[in-house]
Amino acid sequence: MSLYTRFTAHIDAVLDALEAEGVLPAGLNRKPVTVEPPRDPSHGDLATNAAMVLAKPAGTIPRALAEAIVGKLQALDEVTSATIAGPGFINMTLTDATWRAELAAIHGDAADYGRSQLGQGVTVNVEYVSANPTGPMHMGHCRGAVVGDALATLLEYAGHKVIREYYINDAGGQVDVLARSAHLRYCEALGEDVGAIPEGLYPGDYLVPVGQALAAEYGDRFVGAPEAEWLASFRTFAVARMMDMIRSDLALLGIHHDIFASEAELQAAGKPAEAEAWLRAHDLVYDGVLEAPKGELPDDWEPVELPLFRSTKFGDDQDRPIKKSNGSWTYFGADMAYHFQKAQSAEQLIDIWGADHAGTVKRIQAAVAALTEGRARFDVKLIQMVRLLRDGEPVKMSKRAGNFVTLADVVREVGKDVVRFTMLTRKADAQMDFDFAKVVEASKDNPVFYVQYAHARISSLGRRAEDAGIDLPAPDLSLLGTAELGLVKLAAQFPRVVEGAAQAREPHRIAFYLNDLASAFHGWWNMGNDDPRARVILADDPALTATRLFLAQGIGQIIRNGLALMGVAALTEMQ
């Protein structure tokens, strides 16, 4: 149990006692009660809003309730003082022994320090990447891939069971274009001069080996053959090769999915029809005519009766067709069935989408709410695109033009850890620039370097103490001073940060916290530049050396735990 969890329990016990004494009525909703660090560290170590949020429903004033709470908090062995601030906030200052014990807990729990049971084993399906299988991964996919993977790891660490899923969009017209592009490369592999790649086909060189593999598989059987004879088999072959390439590219980032769900297989299995039948049985699909588009009508528009989902019943601005006039499924109809399928094995669903899909969020949320009868929590995380910069100029990307920057190229240039950390240095819905020079810059302005350097510095301390021949005794935590305990207080926030990030579905909070922790550690380290007695390694003081080394190693453990959640290695030395 982390310190913050323990003090939440202390507050609960105090409120239970006040209920028993008749000061508080029974049955108050305590969910809004928080325990967190005060905004101003000079106010104490912990703060609670218990009196502020419970006074009104209890029929009293915040300050009067705060006085009753403070009286009981002051009796706790871990509390040196509890005071009331403003209209009824409560600040607590804890004993130094409490913080020393927390440092020992960090060492004792090691890789599990910060692990939580918040999720209570609830299954969450996190679907991310889901790029069309028409080419290799490019940097347009990278941010969503990293955010989704880090979120999945974070949720597992916070006590959820997680399913990592990739949806293969292999049923649309884009895979027919892929098959035709692969056929052109197939003919090229057999000696035909194909000339310039025609408009509308994928021109990238990544299809050259696919064409060669098709030539090896089929010989010249389909050269000059009607499209109907080869389209289906070439489509299946090319999609399989593209997915092999995508899996390989994702592996460079350390990303692996549990499930690859095929849209084509979903439709072949009749899942959209099953979803439609369920919705009709619950009067959530009806046959109707869409309203005419606003403004001047297109020449080809005609009122056609279509099966419409009652999306407006769940907050959407209009009902949505699930089939086209030719009887095929709309994108929404297929996506609706896919989410219905995912909800069969998960209690919560999370989709990681590009920001360009923002317009479809409401309708999918409506569909999930309908199909799960409101049981499944469903979140859509929208990811803004990443702008690549080299020499201050944007790097252009275009899959159709064949000159895009692949994810593999970037990972090989700057490294997996740099890419993953950088993708988590801003909120997912905020714009991001990925500057090739800045992400590898050795400066405090580069959080990737700054955090890794902190861990490398800590790793060097043990080696330096050994090289100095210092015979280290057991650490004496009573030797920790105010600056050292300040570091412990920040380190002790890690479990709280983990739970907050998991609840908000925001893995970038881990990166922000690690940057703050690294900054505090570097500040403590740099005190030794002005005062030699403030250094960690003191050849003439083994006891203080052992104690400060124990503190530094505790900070290193927190950094390792946080980096592990981000999928980033903790370096022991900088190159």
PAPAMAR-604940 format. One record per residue (C-alpha): residue number from 1; x, y negated, z. Coordinates in Angstrom, 2 decimals, padded with zeros to 5 digits. Layout:
<pts>
NUM:X:Y:Z
...
</pts>
This chain:
<pts>
1:000.00:000.00:000.00
2:001.48:-003.32:-001.08
3:001.69:-006.30:001.24
4:-001.14:-008.11:-000.55
5:-003.36:-005.02:-000.45
6:-002.57:-004.61:003.23
7:-003.54:-008.19:004.03
8:-006.72:-007.86:002.00
9:-007.51:-004.94:004.32
10:-006.65:-007.12:007.33
11:-009.10:-009.78:006.14
12:-011.75:-007.09:005.62
13:-011.20:-005.82:009.16
14:-011.53:-009.36:010.53
15:-014.79:-009.86:008.62
16:-016.07:-006.49:009.88
17:-015.35:-007.62:013.43
18:-017.16:-010.92:012.88
19:-020.16:-009.02:011.52
20:-020.16:-006.79:014.61
21:-020.08:-009.92:016.81
22:-023.00:-011.46:014.91
23:-020.90:-014.36:013.58
24:-021.47:-013.12:010.03
25:-024.58:-011.42:008.67
26:-024.13:-007.90:007.31
27:-023.99:-007.15:003.60
28:-022.24:-010.29:002.30
29:-020.59:-009.93:-001.09
30:-016.85:-010.01:-000.39
31:-015.64:-009.61:-003.98
32:-014.84:-013.35:-004.34
33:-012.50:-013.20:-001.31
34:-008.85:-013.45:-002.36
35:-005.44:-013.19:-000.72
36:-002.68:-014.90:-002.67
37:000.39:-017.10:-002.29
38:-000.48:-020.75:-001.56
39:000.27:-023.15:-004.40
40:002.68:-025.04:-002.15
41:005.14:-022.64:-000.43
42:005.49:-025.13:002.42
43:001.93:-024.26:003.44
44:002.88:-020.71:004.33
45:003.27:-017.26:002.83
46:-000.32:-016.21:002.12
47:-003.64:-017.98:001.69
48:-007.23:-016.77:001.73
49:-010.45:-018.41:000.58
50:-012.61:-016.14:002.78
51:-014.23:-018.95:004.75
52:-014.83:-021.06:001.63
53:-016.70:-018.37:-000.32
54:-018.59:-016.74:002.58
55:-019.74:-019.77:004.58
56:-022.71:-020.74:002.39
57:-024.26:-017.25:002.14
58:-023.58:-016.85:005.88
59:-025.48:-020.07:006.64
60:-022.54:-021.87:008.22
61:-019.87:-024.41:007.27
62:-016.46:-023.27:005.92
63:-014.34:-024.85:008.65
64:-016.36:-023.27:011.47
65:-016.05:-019.84:009.84
66:-012.34:-020.46:009.18
67:-011.77:-021.11:012.88
68:-013.34:-017.76:013.74
69:-011.21:-015.97:011.13
70:-007.99:-017.72:012.17
71:-008.52:-016.69:015.78
72:-008.39:-013.04:014.80
73:-005.59:-013.38:012.22
74:-003.30:-014.92:014.83
75:-003.54:-011.69:016.82
76:-001.89:-009.67:014.02
77:001.71:-008.62:014.72
78:002.77:-009.60:011.18
79:001.44:-013.17:011.46
80:003.38:-015.95:013.17
81:000.74:-018.60:012.46
82:-002.62:-019.01:010.75
83:-003.86:-022.53:010.05
84:-006.81:-024.21:008.38
85:-006.21:-026.52:005.43
86:-008.69:-028.96:003.94
87:-012.34:-027.95:004.17
88:-011.64:-024.35:005.13
89:-008.77:-022.65:003.30
90:-006.64:-020.49:005.56
91:-002.84:-020.34:005.30
92:-000.76:-017.67:006.98
93:002.94:-017.54:007.74
94:004.33:-014.04:008.20
95:007.18:-012.83:010.36
96:010.62:-012.36:008.87
97:010.36:-008.72:009.93
98:007.37:-008.31:007.60
99:009.42:-009.45:004.61
100:012.38:-007.28:005.58
101:010.05:-004.30:005.75
102:008.74:-005.17:002.28
103:012.26:-005.14:000.87
104:012.73:-001.70:002.38
105:009.43:-000.65:000.79
106:010.68:-001.78:-002.64
107:013.66:000.53:-002.25
108:011.54:003.33:-000.84
109:008.91:003.25:-003.58
110:011.47:002.56:-006.33
111:009.85:003.09:-009.76
112:006.43:003.37:-008.09
113:006.60:-000.03:-006.39
114:003.73:-001.91:-007.99
115:001.87:001.19:-009.10
116:-001.83:000.88:-008.28
117:-004.98:002.95:-007.98
118:-007.06:-000.01:-009.13
119:-008.29:001.93:-012.18
120:-009.51:004.87:-010.08
121:-008.85:007.28:-012.93
122:-011.35:005.59:-015.27
123:-010.60:006.50:-018.90
124:-009.80:003.59:-021.21
125:-009.45:003.95:-024.98
126:-007.01:001.36:-026.33
127:-007.13:001.14:-030.12
128:-004.30:-000.85:-031.66
129:-002.37:-001.38:-034.88
130:-004.92:000.41:-037.16
131:-003.25:-001.12:-040.23
132:-004.50:-000.10:-043.64
133:-002.41:002.88:-044.84
134:-001.28:001.08:-047.98
135:002.31:000.28:-047.08
136:004.94:000.16:-044.35
137:004.47:-001.85:-041.18
138:005.30:-005.53:-041.52
139:005.70:-008.25:-038.92
140:002.07:-009.18:-039.30
141:001.27:-005.93:-037.49
142:004.03:-006.15:-034.90
143:002.48:-008.36:-032.25
144:-000.74:-006.37:-031.98
145:001.25:-003.15:-031.86
146:003.38:-004.35:-028.94
147:000.51:-005.97:-027.04
148:-001.62:-002.84:-027.41
149:001.16:-000.50:-026.36
150:002.20:-002.61:-023.37
151:-001.44:-002.94:-022.30
152:-001.89:000.83:-022.45
153:001.19:001.36:-020.28
154:000.07:-001.34:-017.85
155:-003.38:000.24:-017.46
156:-001.84:003.64:-016.79
157:000.41:002.12:-014.12
158:-002.66:000.49:-012.59
159:-004.43:003.82:-012.21
160:-006.36:004.33:-015.44
161:-006.32:007.34:-017.71
162:-005.46:005.91:-021.13
163:-006.08:007.13:-024.68
164:-003.90:005.41:-027.28
165:-005.69:005.45:-030.63
166:-005.02:004.39:-034.22
167:-007.92:004.11:-036.68
168:-006.89:004.99:-040.23
169:-008.90:002.90:-042.70
170:-008.73:005.50:-045.45
171:-012.28:005.30:-046.86
172:-012.32:001.90:-048.54
173:-011.44:000.63:-051.98
174:-007.90:-000.25:-050.86
175:-006.93:003.45:-050.77
176:-008.17:003.91:-054.33
177:-005.87:001.02:-055.29
178:-003.09:002.83:-053.40
179:-003.76:006.02:-055.35
180:-003.65:004.15:-058.70
181:-000.42:002.42:-057.65
182:001.08:005.77:-056.68
183:000.00:007.23:-060.06
184:001.87:004.47:-061.84
185:005.02:005.30:-059.83
186:004.40:008.99:-060.56
187:004.45:008.28:-064.28
188:007.58:006.16:-063.79
189:009.29:009.05:-061.95
190:008.60:011.25:-064.99
191:010.41:008.83:-067.32
192:007.60:006.57:-068.46
193:008.40:002.86:-068.81
194:005.61:001.28:-066.75
195:006.84:-002.29:-067.20
196:005.59:-004.96:-064.81
197:003.20:-003.72:-062.15
198:-000.30:-004.75:-063.26
199:-002.23:-007.30:-061.21
200:-004.36:-005.64:-058.59
201:-001.97:-002.78:-057.82
202:000.56:-002.62:-055.00
203:003.96:-003.54:-056.49
204:006.22:-002.68:-053.55
205:009.22:-000.42:-054.07
206:008.10:001.65:-051.07
207:005.85:003.56:-053.49
208:008.77:004.71:-055.67
209:009.59:007.73:-053.44
210:005.87:008.53:-053.24
211:005.75:008.68:-057.03
212:008.84:010.90:-057.06
213:007.27:013.24:-054.51
214:004.09:013.43:-056.60
215:006.15:014.26:-059.67
216:007.88:017.04:-057.75
217:004.49:018.32:-056.54
218:002.50:018.20:-059.79
219:005.01:017.94:-062.64
220:003.56:016.10:-065.66
221:000.09:017.58:-065.17
222:-001.61:014.24:-064.58
223:000.30:012.01:-067.00
224:-002.36:010.58:-069.28
225:-005.09:012.53:-067.47
226:-008.45:010.87:-066.70
227:-008.53:009.16:-063.33
228:-011.31:011.40:-062.09
229:-008.93:014.40:-062.26
230:-006.25:012.99:-059.97
231:-007.65:010.08:-057.94
232:-008.84:012.08:-054.92
233:-005.71:014.21:-054.58
234:-003.36:011.26:-055.17
235:-005.29:009.27:-052.57
236:-004.91:012.01:-049.96
237:-001.24:012.50:-050.81
238:-000.38:008.79:-050.76
239:-002.25:008.10:-047.50
240:-000.42:010.99:-045.82
241:002.95:009.62:-046.98
242:002.05:006.08:-045.88
243:001.00:007.33:-042.45
244:004.31:009.19:-042.11
245:006.06:005.91:-042.88
246:003.88:003.97:-040.44
247:004.51:006.48:-037.64
248:008.23:006.24:-038.32
249:008.14:002.43:-038.24
250:006.16:002.40:-034.98
251:008.60:004.86:-033.44
252:011.35:002.28:-033.97
253:009.38:000.13:-031.50
254:008.89:003.07:-029.14
255:005.19:003.26:-030.01
256:003.38:006.60:-030.21
257:-000.39:007.17:-030.37
258:-002.39:010.04:-028.89
259:-005.03:010.05:-031.62
260:-005.05:009.08:-035.29
261:-008.75:008.87:-036.23
262:-009.62:008.94:-039.94
263:-012.45:006.81:-041.30
264:-012.84:009.22:-044.22
265:-013.19:012.18:-041.86
266:-015.62:010.20:-039.71
267:-017.88:009.63:-042.69
268:-017.50:013.17:-044.00
269:-018.60:014.47:-040.59
270:-021.78:012.39:-040.80
271:-020.99:010.26:-037.75
272:-022.50:007.04:-039.17
273:-025.75:008.89:-039.85
274:-025.71:010.23:-036.28
275:-025.27:006.71:-034.90
276:-028.08:005.42:-037.13
277:-030.41:008.22:-035.98
278:-029.66:007.45:-032.33
279:-030.33:003.76:-032.85
280:-033.58:004.41:-034.74
281:-034.74:006.68:-031.94
282:-034.21:003.76:-029.55
283:-035.87:001.23:-031.91
284:-032.58:-000.56:-032.50
285:-032.49:-000.10:-036.29
286:-035.32:-001.11:-038.61
287:-035.74:-001.52:-042.38
288:-035.92:-005.15:-043.30
289:-034.80:-007.89:-045.66
290:-031.98:-010.26:-044.77
291:-032.63:-013.97:-044.85
292:-031.42:-015.70:-047.99
293:-027.97:-017.28:-047.70
294:-028.02:-020.98:-046.87
295:-027.39:-023.40:-049.70
296:-027.50:-022.54:-053.41
297:-028.29:-018.86:-053.93
298:-025.79:-016.73:-055.87
299:-027.04:-015.52:-059.26
300:-026.85:-011.90:-058.17
301:-028.71:-012.35:-054.87
302:-032.00:-010.53:-054.49
303:-034.07:-009.63:-051.43
304:-033.36:-005.97:-050.81
305:-034.71:-003.87:-047.96
306:-031.82:-002.52:-045.88
307:-031.45:-000.72:-042.55
308:-030.71:-003.51:-040.06
309:-029.30:-003.18:-036.56
310:-031.03:-005.37:-033.96
311:-027.82:-007.17:-033.17
312:-029.62:-010.32:-031.99
313:-031.02:-008.36:-029.07
314:-027.44:-008.21:-027.73
315:-026.33:-011.79:-028.31
316:-025.41:-011.84:-032.02
317:-026.71:-014.64:-034.21
318:-028.41:-012.34:-036.77
319:-029.31:-008.70:-037.29
320:-026.72:-006.77:-039.28
321:-027.04:-004.34:-042.19
322:-025.46:-000.94:-041.64
323:-025.84:000.17:-045.27
324:-025.44:-001.47:-048.65
325:-028.12:-001.48:-051.34
326:-026.36:001.46:-053.06
327:-026.71:003.57:-049.91
328:-023.05:003.47:-048.86
329:-022.11:002.34:-045.37
330:-021.12:-001.24:-044.70
331:-017.87:-001.86:-042.85
332:-019.97:-002.64:-039.81
333:-021.96:000.59:-040.15
334:-018.78:002.69:-040.25
335:-017.14:000.71:-037.41
336:-020.27:001.08:-035.31
337:-020.14:004.86:-035.70
338:-016.43:004.89:-034.89
339:-017.00:003.07:-031.61
340:-019.87:005.43:-030.83
341:-017.41:008.29:-031.28
342:-014.76:006.66:-029.07
343:-017.29:006.06:-026.30
344:-017.94:009.82:-026.05
345:-014.55:010.35:-024.40
346:-013.85:007.00:-022.68
347:-015.66:004.86:-020.14
348:-014.02:001.65:-021.33
349:-012.93:000.54:-024.81
350:-010.35:-002.05:-025.83
351:-009.72:-003.10:-029.44
352:-006.62:-005.07:-030.43
353:-007.53:-007.07:-033.53
354:-005.95:-009.76:-035.64
355:-007.46:-013.21:-035.09
356:-008.81:-013.13:-038.65
357:-011.41:-010.59:-037.43
358:-012.88:-013.01:-034.87
359:-016.11:-013.33:-036.86
360:-017.00:-009.66:-036.38
361:-016.49:-009.50:-032.60
362:-020.08:-010.29:-031.61
363:-021.63:-007.63:-033.83
364:-019.29:-004.88:-032.62
365:-019.85:-005.92:-029.01
366:-023.58:-005.73:-029.68
367:-023.25:-002.28:-031.23
368:-021.20:-000.91:-028.33
369:-023.63:-002.37:-025.80
370:-026.51:-000.69:-027.63
371:-024.87:002.68:-028.26
372:-023.57:003.03:-024.69
373:-026.68:001.47:-023.14
374:-024.39:-001.06:-021.47
375:-022.33:001.58:-019.64
376:-018.98:001.00:-021.36
377:-016.88:-002.07:-020.71
378:-015.70:-003.24:-024.12
379:-013.02:-005.87:-024.68
380:-011.67:-007.22:-027.95
381:-008.26:-008.85:-027.74
382:-007.58:-011.17:-030.65
383:-003.93:-011.49:-031.67
384:-002.63:-014.54:-033.45
385:-000.21:-014.06:-036.31
386:003.54:-014.44:-035.86
387:005.39:-016.94:-038.02
388:008.88:-015.74:-038.91
389:011.59:-018.39:-039.14
390:015.08:-018.14:-040.55
391:017.31:-021.19:-040.70
392:014.30:-023.19:-039.62
393:012.28:-022.18:-042.67
394:009.25:-019.87:-042.66
395:009.85:-016.40:-044.08
396:007.08:-015.55:-046.52
397:005.23:-012.26:-046.28
398:003.03:-010.67:-048.92
399:002.23:-006.97:-049.11
400:000.83:-007.28:-052.61
401:003.87:-009.16:-053.89
402:006.14:-006.53:-052.42
403:008.51:-009.05:-050.81
404:007.24:-008.89:-047.21
405:009.55:-008.54:-044.21
406:009.10:-005.08:-042.77
407:008.93:-004.34:-039.08
408:011.76:-001.85:-039.55
409:014.01:-004.55:-041.04
410:013.43:-006.85:-038.06
411:013.94:-004.13:-035.45
412:017.19:-003.08:-037.09
413:018.40:-006.70:-037.15
414:017.60:-007.83:-033.60
415:016.75:-004.60:-031.74
416:013.60:-003.00:-030.32
417:013.87:-004.64:-026.90
418:014.18:-008.15:-028.31
419:011.16:-007.64:-030.55
420:008.98:-006.14:-027.81
421:009.89:-008.70:-025.15
422:009.47:-011.63:-027.52
423:005.99:-010.47:-028.57
424:004.95:-010.68:-024.90
425:006.34:-014.11:-024.11
426:003.11:-015.89:-025.00
427:-000.59:-015.20:-024.57
428:-001.79:-012.97:-027.38
429:-004.27:-015.56:-028.66
430:-001.65:-018.31:-028.88
431:000.37:-019.02:-032.02
432:003.93:-017.70:-031.99
433:007.13:-018.44:-033.89
434:009.72:-015.67:-034.12
435:012.99:-017.43:-034.81
436:015.70:-014.91:-035.73
437:018.41:-017.10:-034.19
438:016.62:-018.04:-030.97
439:015.46:-014.54:-029.99
440:019.08:-013.38:-029.71
441:020.43:-016.61:-028.23
442:022.40:-016.16:-024.99
443:020.77:-018.96:-023.00
444:018.32:-019.48:-020.17
445:015.86:-020.81:-022.76
446:015.60:-017.31:-024.20
447:013.56:-015.22:-021.70
448:014.68:-011.95:-023.31
449:018.31:-012.75:-022.56
450:017.57:-014.40:-019.21
451:015.79:-011.38:-017.71
452:018.22:-008.83:-019.18
453:021.15:-010.89:-017.92
454:019.72:-010.90:-014.40
455:019.54:-007.12:-014.41
456:023.02:-006.80:-015.87
457:024.39:-009.14:-013.19
458:022.77:-007.02:-010.48
459:024.16:-003.85:-012.03
460:027.64:-005.36:-012.01
461:027.57:-006.00:-008.24
462:027.92:-002.38:-007.21
463:030.87:-001.96:-009.55
464:032.49:-005.14:-008.23
465:032.11:-004.05:-004.61
466:033.66:-000.71:-005.49
467:036.52:-002.35:-007.39
468:037.15:-004.60:-004.36
469:037.49:-001.49:-002.21
470:034.86:-002.67:000.29
471:033.68:000.07:002.65
472:029.98:-000.74:002.77
473:028.00:-000.01:005.94
474:024.21:000.43:006.03
475:022.48:-002.88:005.23
476:021.46:-004.99:008.22
477:018.33:-006.79:007.05
478:018.43:-009.16:010.03
479:021.30:-010.88:008.19
480:018.98:-012.07:005.41
481:018.59:-015.84:005.48
482:015.88:-018.16:004.25
483:017.05:-018.12:000.61
484:017.22:-014.33:000.59
485:013.78:-013.93:002.13
486:012.43:-016.34:-000.49
487:013.55:-013.86:-003.13
488:011.83:-011.02:-001.26
489:008.59:-013.01:-001.15
490:008.65:-013.45:-004.91
491:009.53:-009.79:-005.48
492:006.63:-008.76:-003.23
493:004.20:-010.42:-005.65
494:004.89:-007.77:-008.30
495:002.07:-005.36:-007.28
496:-000.38:-008.26:-007.25
497:000.81:-009.39:-010.68
498:000.36:-005.86:-012.04
499:-003.22:-005.64:-010.79
500:-004.08:-009.12:-012.06
501:-002.60:-008.39:-015.48
502:-004.47:-005.07:-015.68
503:-007.79:-006.61:-014.68
504:-007.39:-009.45:-017.19
505:-005.99:-007.11:-019.89
506:-003.02:-009.49:-020.29
507:000.38:-007.76:-020.38
508:002.14:-011.05:-021.10
509:001.74:-011.87:-017.39
510:004.47:-009.32:-016.65
511:006.90:-011.16:-018.93
512:006.03:-014.50:-017.32
513:006.58:-013.08:-013.84
514:009.89:-011.46:-014.75
515:011.14:-014.75:-016.14
516:010.26:-016.46:-012.85
517:011.94:-013.70:-010.84
518:015.06:-013.81:-013.01
519:015.20:-017.60:-012.64
520:014.99:-017.32:-008.85
521:017.68:-014.65:-008.82
522:020.04:-016.67:-011.02
523:019.46:-019.68:-008.74
524:020.40:-017.62:-005.70
525:023.45:-016.23:-007.50
526:024.58:-019.72:-008.54
527:024.58:-020.88:-004.91
528:027.86:-018.99:-004.70
529:029.40:-021.39:-007.22
530:029.11:-024.24:-004.71
531:029.58:-022.24:-001.52
532:031.87:-019.19:-001.65
533:030.22:-017.87:001.53
534:026.92:-017.65:-000.37
535:028.31:-015.08:-002.78
536:027.06:-011.50:-002.75
537:030.48:-009.84:-002.66
538:032.51:-010.95:000.36
539:035.62:-008.83:000.82
540:036.01:-009.99:004.44
541:032.36:-009.34:005.41
542:031.25:-005.80:004.49
543:028.03:-006.05:006.53
544:026.76:-009.17:004.75
545:027.94:-007.78:001.40
546:025.96:-004.57:001.97
547:022.85:-006.51:002.95
548:022.97:-008.91:000.01
549:023.71:-006.04:-002.34
550:020.64:-004.24:-000.97
551:018.55:-007.34:-001.71
552:019.96:-007.69:-005.23
553:019.29:-004.03:-005.95
554:015.70:-004.49:-004.78
555:015.29:-007.36:-007.25
556:016.85:-005.15:-009.92
557:014.27:-002.47:-009.17
558:011.42:-004.91:-009.71
559:012.94:-006.06:-013.00
560:013.29:-002.44:-014.15
561:009.70:-001.69:-013.20
562:008.43:-004.73:-015.07
563:010.55:-004.08:-018.15
564:009.32:-000.47:-018.21
565:005.75:-001.74:-018.43
566:006.80:-003.83:-021.43
567:008.60:-000.89:-023.06
568:011.95:-002.67:-022.75
569:015.18:-001.12:-021.49
570:016.94:-002.67:-018.50
571:020.52:-003.38:-019.61
572:023.38:-002.73:-017.21
573:025.80:-004.91:-019.16
574:025.50:-007.55:-021.86
575:027.29:-007.12:-025.14
</pts>
